């Protein structure tokens, strides 16, 4: 694993983690897009497994992790879509497989539909174009109630454990280690505090974008319906964000080529709660896509 930096179209320094593939002949890259309040290190365990057959790239969204904070607080789904499009331009792999969790999945829906990501396959982790009011309120409340500074790594770990109750101590320690910056003998969270109100509230930028493009939820439904690539929908067994009914509806009514798998002993953050089962499902899905592609080549 190594760190790399690239510039957004508007000049923001963005960070990503890169795992070089163990297979030197691989031309495919798995793009891992994290969820709200997380960063690229949320994928560490899964990325290590995926890198056996694919290059793996996991960016920090602007305002998260080791990416710079936007001085103009341009935090919206559409801005993140633009940033992801820049990744595809600057890291030109022949084939992309996209994996997105929660916010990352929603951003990927828009980017794929807009043609900014030519995805060979798409893994949607515990996300849908819209969620219930109760689930949205809990996600927002968890973010707003997180202190911006802590006295120690141990205090931050304790807070994370209250959010990710099914995660292992090792996963919590890793998130804590990479989630803080030390300044003046205090520890500060890396996420820009301006991100939450700008993404979730009706900022002037979002209102203008919705006036031009249409309501975000409608665009997300439309975008997911446009995805022609095979889709794996992963749901956490105990998730309150993606209900079983919504997941089944997406498979039956929205996705052109979708399959649903449920990850046991996991909630919304299933790549933290149960990374082994999560990575197994993703690896099986990607292997099936590779076999299908080779079969088509032989037939032609």
C-alpha positions as MATLAB code, in Angstrom:
seq = 'XXXXXXXXXXXXXXXXXXXXXXXXXXXXXXXXXXXXXXXXXXXXXXXXXXXXXXXXXXXXXXXXXXXXXXXXXXXXXXXXXXXXXXXXXXXXXXXXXXXXXXXXXXXXXXXXXXXXXXXXXXXXXXXXXXXXXXXXXXXXXXXXXXXXXXXXXXXXXXXXXXXXXXXXXXXXXXXXXXXXXXXXXXXXXXXXXXXXXXXXXXXXXXXXXXXXXXXXXXXXXXXXXXXXXXXXXXXXXXXXXXXXXXXXXXXXXXXXXXXXXXXXXXXXXXXXXXXXXXXXXXXXXXXXXXXXXXXXXXXX';
ca = [
       0.000    0.000    0.000;
       1.270    3.467   -0.835;
      -0.057    7.012   -0.667;
      -0.437    9.137   -3.767;
      -1.792   12.612   -4.424;
      -3.539   14.198   -7.384;
      -5.218   17.502   -8.183;
      -8.928   18.032   -8.558;
     -10.148   20.088  -11.507;
     -10.504   23.104   -9.184;
      -7.025   22.699   -7.687;
      -7.692   20.818   -4.441;
      -4.981   18.366   -3.315;
      -6.638   14.961   -3.091;
      -5.184   11.808   -1.549;
      -5.604    8.148   -2.389;
      -4.220    4.812   -1.271;
      -2.894    2.463   -3.924;
      -2.341   -1.279   -3.716;
      -0.303   -2.649   -6.630;
      -1.623   -5.946   -7.927;
       0.254   -9.142   -7.063;
      -0.447  -10.323  -10.615;
       1.894   -8.349  -12.926;
      -0.310   -8.965  -15.978;
      -3.439   -7.432  -14.435;
      -4.898   -4.429  -16.277;
      -7.915   -3.913  -14.044;
      -8.312   -1.543  -11.129;
     -10.885   -1.710   -8.357;
     -11.932    1.782   -7.293;
     -13.090    1.833   -3.658;
     -15.267    4.802   -2.670;
     -15.807    5.261    1.064;
     -18.917    6.445    2.848;
     -19.853    9.568    4.787;
     -17.367   10.420    7.613;
     -15.024    7.549    6.666;
     -11.768    7.632    4.699;
      -9.721    5.362    2.420;
      -8.394    3.278    5.319;
     -11.850    1.846    5.914;
     -10.972   -0.469    2.986;
      -7.562   -1.681    4.215;
      -8.509   -5.305    4.879;
     -10.656   -5.693    1.772;
      -8.152   -3.927   -0.484;
      -5.364   -6.287    0.535;
      -7.484   -9.248   -0.598;
      -8.615   -7.614   -3.844;
      -5.043   -6.701   -4.780;
      -4.226  -10.373   -5.409;
      -5.888  -10.057   -8.834;
      -6.487   -6.329   -9.347;
      -4.841   -3.009   -8.774;
      -6.763   -1.185   -6.066;
      -7.242    2.560   -5.638;
      -9.065    4.077   -2.656;
      -9.374    7.882   -2.623;
     -10.197   10.135    0.308;
     -13.054   12.410   -0.697;
     -12.235   16.100   -0.396;
     -12.557   17.139    3.233;
     -11.842   13.578    4.416;
      -8.733   11.679    5.441;
      -5.544   13.124    3.998;
      -7.265   15.039    1.204;
      -7.291   18.804    1.621;
     -10.250   20.706    2.987;
     -12.015   22.837    0.422;
     -11.617   26.512    1.464;
     -14.916   27.276   -0.264;
     -16.651   24.256    1.312;
     -17.826   22.927   -2.056;
     -19.135   19.691   -0.637;
     -21.904   18.128   -2.658;
     -22.602   14.876   -4.491;
     -21.921   16.632   -7.791;
     -18.552   17.971   -6.682;
     -17.524   14.511   -5.518;
     -18.649   13.113   -8.877;
     -16.361   15.607  -10.620;
     -13.474   14.565   -8.376;
     -14.028   10.884   -9.186;
     -14.066   11.688  -12.887;
     -10.659   13.271  -12.397;
      -9.347   10.014  -10.919;
     -10.329    8.127  -14.064;
      -8.511   10.725  -16.155;
      -5.303   10.751  -14.117;
      -5.061    7.002  -13.358;
      -5.772    5.505  -16.744;
      -6.331    1.805  -16.160;
      -7.824   -0.176  -19.085;
     -10.634   -1.616  -16.943;
     -12.371   -0.255  -13.869;
     -14.450   -2.119  -11.307;
     -16.226    0.250   -8.929;
     -17.100   -0.495   -5.303;
     -18.969    2.140   -3.320;
     -20.276    2.201    0.226;
     -23.189    4.444    1.202;
     -22.270    7.980    0.040;
     -19.533    6.488   -2.153;
     -22.077    4.269   -3.898;
     -24.404    7.200   -4.546;
     -21.545    9.249   -5.994;
     -20.602    6.270   -8.174;
     -24.196    5.956   -9.466;
     -24.034    9.515  -10.760;
     -20.493    9.190  -12.144;
     -21.238    5.961  -14.026;
     -24.480    7.307  -15.486;
     -22.720   10.512  -16.599;
     -20.035    8.476  -18.374;
     -17.231    9.714  -16.115;
     -16.519    6.140  -14.991;
     -16.535    3.341  -17.576;
     -17.263    0.627  -15.031;
     -16.991   -3.017  -16.041;
     -18.882   -3.892  -12.865;
     -20.355   -2.099   -9.874;
     -20.596   -3.229   -6.250;
     -23.125   -1.240   -4.212;
     -22.566   -1.658   -0.488;
     -25.593   -0.995    1.702;
     -26.900    1.931   -0.316;
     -29.911    2.976   -2.361;
     -30.951    6.183   -4.130;
     -32.890    7.119   -1.020;
     -33.180    5.967    2.581;
     -35.822    6.333    5.250;
     -36.154    9.532    7.254;
     -35.214    7.606   10.405;
     -32.002    6.239    8.910;
     -31.045    9.640    7.498;
     -31.649   11.290   10.852;
     -29.439    8.759   12.659;
     -26.574    9.138   10.173;
     -26.750   12.909   10.412;
     -27.025   12.876   14.209;
     -24.019   10.548   14.542;
     -21.952   12.897   12.384;
     -23.030   16.086   14.135;
     -22.519   14.594   17.595;
     -18.935   13.516   16.920;
     -16.535   15.871   18.720;
     -13.913   17.564   16.547;
     -11.158   16.966   19.076;
     -10.157   14.239   21.515;
      -7.670   13.988   24.361;
      -6.116   10.762   23.077;
      -6.331    7.984   20.532;
      -7.954    5.859   23.221;
     -10.761    8.394   23.654;
     -11.340    8.419   19.902;
     -11.338    4.610   19.782;
     -13.974    4.567   22.506;
     -16.148    6.907   20.453;
     -15.703    4.795   17.313;
     -16.630    1.658   19.211;
     -19.942    3.270   20.172;
     -20.669    3.803   16.464;
     -19.343    0.503   15.085;
     -20.478   -1.934   17.747;
     -19.840   -5.046   15.615;
     -16.332   -4.077   14.485;
     -13.244   -5.817   15.821;
     -10.834   -4.003   18.121;
      -8.223   -4.217   15.363;
     -10.507   -2.430   12.895;
     -11.369    0.248   15.450;
      -7.698    0.821   16.286;
      -6.845    1.199   12.603;
      -9.627    3.709   12.001;
      -8.523    5.635   15.068;
      -4.866    5.636   14.090;
      -5.519    7.170   10.672;
      -8.521    9.302   11.607;
      -6.806   11.925   13.777;
      -4.239   14.717   13.419;
      -2.191   15.833   16.411;
      -1.883   19.563   16.997;
      -0.879   21.390   20.177;
      -1.058   18.219   22.256;
      -4.651   17.646   21.138;
      -6.054   15.226   18.580;
      -8.408   16.504   15.878;
     -10.573   14.546   13.465;
      -9.446   14.847    9.856;
     -12.915   15.407    8.395;
     -13.757   19.025    7.630;
     -16.618   20.057    9.974;
     -18.099   22.028    7.061;
     -18.709   18.825    5.084;
     -21.775   17.636    6.998;
     -23.902   20.796    6.846;
     -22.999   21.433    3.214;
     -23.743   17.895    2.041;
     -26.932   17.311    4.035;
     -28.485   20.729    4.313;
     -29.904   22.805    1.506;
     -26.855   24.929    0.785;
     -27.125   27.594   -1.953;
     -24.798   25.483   -4.127;
     -27.005   22.403   -3.796;
     -30.145   24.411   -4.496;
     -28.586   25.784   -7.678;
     -27.413   22.335   -8.776;
     -30.851   20.854   -8.175;
     -32.417   23.713  -10.133;
     -30.178   22.877  -13.093;
     -30.031   19.082  -12.853;
     -33.235   18.228  -11.007;
     -33.761   16.884   -7.461;
     -30.842   14.744   -6.294;
     -32.948   11.731   -5.273;
     -34.639   11.651   -8.678;
     -31.257   11.842  -10.401;
     -29.950    8.983   -8.265;
     -32.885    6.744   -9.185;
     -32.475    7.676  -12.838;
     -28.715    7.096  -12.725;
     -28.930    3.674  -11.091;
     -31.462    2.633  -13.707;
     -28.984    3.595  -16.442;
     -26.217    1.314  -15.151;
     -25.799   -1.466  -17.716;
     -22.798   -3.138  -16.051;
     -23.398   -6.129  -13.750;
     -24.191   -4.981  -10.208;
     -23.609   -6.755   -6.911;
     -25.760   -5.323   -4.124;
     -24.357   -6.122   -0.675;
     -26.558   -5.601    2.355;
     -25.584   -5.806    6.012;
     -27.721   -8.366    7.814;
     -28.653   -5.923   10.585;
     -28.622   -2.770    8.453;
     -31.241   -0.121    9.182;
     -30.147    1.900    6.135;
     -30.792   -0.581    3.310;
     -33.849   -2.615    4.219;
     -34.432   -6.090    2.822;
     -37.549   -4.851    1.036;
     -35.676   -1.989   -0.639;
     -32.804   -4.284   -1.635;
     -35.164   -6.798   -3.238;
     -37.027   -4.008   -5.022;
     -33.774   -2.679   -6.514;
     -32.944   -6.128   -7.886;
     -36.407   -6.743   -9.288;
     -37.355   -3.320  -10.615;
     -34.340   -1.029  -11.077;
     -31.144   -2.906  -11.921;
     -30.649   -4.369  -15.394;
     -28.241   -7.070  -14.215;
     -28.166   -7.249  -10.438;
     -27.687   -9.806   -7.712;
     -28.167   -9.468   -3.961;
     -26.030  -10.917   -1.195;
     -26.425  -10.407    2.550;
     -23.322  -10.180    4.727;
     -23.886  -11.829    8.091;
     -23.063  -10.260   11.459;
     -22.918   -6.764   10.052;
     -24.774   -3.483   10.074;
     -24.441   -0.576    7.663;
     -20.615   -0.550    7.781;
     -20.276   -4.178    6.712;
     -16.753   -3.780    5.291;
     -15.700   -2.938    8.891;
     -18.066   -5.293   10.705;
     -17.341   -8.380    8.594;
     -14.542   -7.649    6.094;
     -13.800  -11.320    5.384;
     -17.277  -12.202    4.153;
     -17.582   -8.863    2.386;
     -14.336   -9.348    0.447;
     -15.249  -12.965   -0.355;
     -18.479  -11.854   -2.029;
     -16.703   -9.094   -3.960;
     -13.895  -11.407   -5.105;
     -16.386  -14.041   -6.259;
     -18.352  -11.421   -8.179;
     -15.265   -9.973   -9.877;
     -13.980  -13.452  -10.741;
     -17.316  -14.247  -12.385;
     -17.105  -11.070  -14.472;
     -13.596  -12.010  -15.587;
     -14.718  -15.516  -16.597;
     -17.656  -14.094  -18.550;
     -15.371  -11.674  -20.377;
     -12.946  -14.457  -21.319;
     -15.831  -16.657  -22.515;
     -17.073  -13.866  -24.783;
     -13.574  -13.424  -26.205;
     -13.269  -17.136  -26.997;
     -16.724  -17.215  -28.604;
     -15.894  -14.273  -30.846;
];
